Amino acid sequence: MVRFFGKAAAMAMLLAGAFAAHSQDPTYGDFIYIANADPFTDEDRSFIFTPSTDSGDRTSALTWQCMDDGLNVVYMHGKYLGGDSDDEVLVRYRIDSSEAYGPSYWGMMQNHESTWMPMHEIAGFTRQARARKTVIFEVVDPLDGERLRDSFSLRGLAQGLAVLSCAN
């Protein structure tokens, strides 16, 4: 989806800055809020993110962000993946001890270090995640079978979503 790729670099830069200086930003449980606006339209592009609890030497995060088409969910896995011919990777996740979802194909952002959840999955995923404690994500690169796995705390998600204009 072209609409998302154009913003990939900006989002990656925002997240990198947010990781470095997040102590200044409001927090909601384990989520950090980053206020952001489109420089031409002033539309809200704010987001919340939570860093992985176990990513090792990678910088990984789970984000909910306001974009042109509404609320988006991005899994930043923090390592370049090649993907398939459509620039997609296989992603599955498990919230708490519920049944695992997927794998399903998710598009990669331009930097190939992040993937975006298909729009039709966001409402259901967000509804489940609001009332839960943790989520585990796994991404598999169809190019070479490489697997990356990250866990994220969901503590504070409901409060963090409440400050995003596109989530209400």
N, C-alpha and C positions, 0 to 999 in steps of 0.2 A: 504494500500500500504506500504509494508515493507521499501521501499527506503526512506520514509519520517520519519518513526518512529525512526530510528537509530539516526537521527539528532535532534530529539525533545528536548532532554535534553540540548544539546549544544545551540540550539536556545533560549530555555527558559532562560538559564544562560546569554546569550548575551543580551536578552531583559531586564532581571532584572538589569544587569549592566548598560545598556543604559538608563533605567529610572532613575537610581540613579545618573548617571554622564553625562547626555546628554548635559549639558551646554558647554562641551568641543568639542562636535561633530558638524560638519557642519549642518546647517538647510536650508531647502528649504520651505518657507512658514511655514506650521504647521508640516512638515515632518523632521525627524532627520535621517541623513545618518550615518550608522555604517560600516566602512571598515572592511572586514574580508576575510581571504584566507584559503583554505584547507591546513593544515599543511604538508601534504605529497605531494600534487600535485601543490600547489600554485594557484589552480583554484579559481576564484573570488566567494566568498560566501557572498558578501556584501548585505546589505538590507537597506531599508528605512521603517520607521514606524511613525505613528501618534497615540498619546494616545487618548482615548475616551474623549469626552467633557462632559460626564455625567455618568460615571460608579460607582459613589458613593465610597464605600470602596473596590471595586475590582480594580485590575490593569488590564486594558484591552487596546488592541492596534490593529491596522490594519497594516499589513506589506506586502511589496513586497520584495521577496528575491531571489537571484541567488542560484540555487541548481544544482545538477547533471543533471537534466532534463530540465533546463532552468528557466524561471521566474515563481515563485510560489506566491500565495496570501494566507496569514494565518490570521485568525481572532482569536486573543488571547482574550477569554472571561473572563479569570482570576478566574474561579471557577470550581472545579471538577464536571464533569457530568458523569453519568454512561454509557449512550449510549445504543444502542441496541446490539444484539448478534454479529454484525459485527463491533462494536466500531464506530458506526456512530450516528450522531445527525441530526436533521432537521434544516436547515438554510434558512432564507429568508432575502432579503435586498431590500432597496428602495433608489435610487439615486435621490436627489432633489425631485421634485414633479412628477417624472415619475412613471409609473405603477410598482408595487412591483414585484419582481422576486422570484419564489419559492412558497412554501418550496421545497428544494431538500436535498438529503442526502449528507453530507460531512463527510469524515473520521476524526477521532480525533487523535491528536498526543499522544504520549506515556503518557504524564502527564495528559491527559484528561481535560486540561484547555485551549486547543487550538484546532481549527479545520482548515483543509486545503481545499481550493477550488478545485474542480475537474479540471484537466488540460484543458478540453475542454471548460470551462467557462471563463478562465483567460483572453484571448485576448479580447473578447467582453466586459467583465466587465471593464477591464483596459481602453479600448478605450472610453467607456462612462464616466468613472470616471475622466479621464484626463481633461475634459472640464466642470466639474460640481463643485458644492460647498460643498455638504454634502452627506453622505450615512448613513443610519440607518441599523443596523444588528439586527436580532433576532435569537436566537438559542433555540430550544426546545429539551429537553432531553426526548427521547421516554421511558426511564425507568420509570420516575415518572411525566412527563408532565411539569417539571420546565422550566420556560422561563426566558431568560436573554436578555436584549436589550441595545444596545450601539449606540451612534451617533459619527461620525468621520468627522472632517473637511477634505476636499480634496484640500485645498489651498496649492499650491506648489507641487502637485503630479507630474505634467508634468516635472518640473525642477528636482525633485528628481529622477524620472525614467531616466532622461537623463544621470545621473552619474552611473547608474547600467549597467555594460557591457552586461548583459543578456537581457536587455529590449530594446536594440537598434538593 
